[in-house]
Amino acid sequence: MDQFRFNKILILIGALSCLLLSTVASARHLLAAPVPLELTQFCSGTDNPTLCVDTIAPVLAGNFDPVRAVEGEINATLQKASEIAASISKQLEDPATAKEALDALNICKTQYDDMLDSIKEALNMVVQMNVMEAYRKMSAVISYKSSCDDAYTESPGVEMPFRQEATTLFQLSGNCVTVLNTIVKTTTV
Ligand SMILES: *[C@@H]1O[C@H](CO)[C@@H](O)[C@H](O)[C@H]1NC(C)=O
């Protein structure tokens, strides 16, 4: 086979695998699109049902499983809390950060570190089917978040740079608490 023909075949193979990959990707997208009715019901009692459905739907595979669904929402909370914790650490290390902001940032660093531990423990509890303890751990997340908020309230003139993110975190953790509470109420006699 001459070099020219060989190159043409390579290009053809490349084009075909691109086509195949994009077909697989869009088929996946189509499969992920319909939200199971059980998930809509599962999230309906929360304060942020749309956020609840949007964060859990992508991790659900096959039959609806409430434990896996709540695990998905706790994972989403962990992800958001990790992003905020990283942002806090970055600002603490940045010499350009205003001195007036350091007190609040230091308090928030402690609160978010403890929060991350609490979320990870909640995940372990859910995996071990200890829903009651997971509920307690996720309730604590909201207290840690509030303590960080308070640190900013007590620092006049200092703006919380991650306020929007913290609001999303509050909504995600609130959703976890609500669904965990529902599971506790429906599974214990
Ligand atoms: C949650 O995260 C853990 C650790 O990354 C993973 O093993 C698990 O599959 C995730 N659960 C869901 C429901 O996405």
PDBQT file of the ligand as one rigid body, heavy atoms in Angstrom, charges set to zero:
ROOT
HETATM    1  C1  LIG A 201     -20.549   9.493  45.295  1.00  0.00    +0.000 C 
HETATM    2  O1  LIG A 201     -19.146   9.629  45.332  1.00  0.00    +0.000 OA
HETATM    3  C2  LIG A 201     -18.453   8.429  45.603  1.00  0.00    +0.000 C 
HETATM    4  C3  LIG A 201     -16.994   8.768  45.764  1.00  0.00    +0.000 C 
HETATM    5  O2  LIG A 201     -16.553   9.576  44.734  1.00  0.00    +0.000 OA
HETATM    6  C4  LIG A 201     -18.729   7.434  44.477  1.00  0.00    +0.000 C 
HETATM    7  O3  LIG A 201     -18.081   6.224  44.741  1.00  0.00    +0.000 OA
HETATM    8  C5  LIG A 201     -20.227   7.192  44.382  1.00  0.00    +0.000 C 
HETATM    9  O4  LIG A 201     -20.527   6.353  43.272  1.00  0.00    +0.000 OA
HETATM   10  C6  LIG A 201     -20.954   8.498  44.214  1.00  0.00    +0.000 C 
HETATM   11  N1  LIG A 201     -22.385   8.229  44.311  1.00  0.00    +0.000 N 
HETATM   12  C7  LIG A 201     -23.249   8.666  43.418  1.00  0.00    +0.000 C 
HETATM   13  C8  LIG A 201     -24.667   8.283  43.642  1.00  0.00    +0.000 C 
HETATM   14  O5  LIG A 201     -22.936   9.342  42.472  1.00  0.00    +0.000 OA
ENDROOT
TORSDOF 0
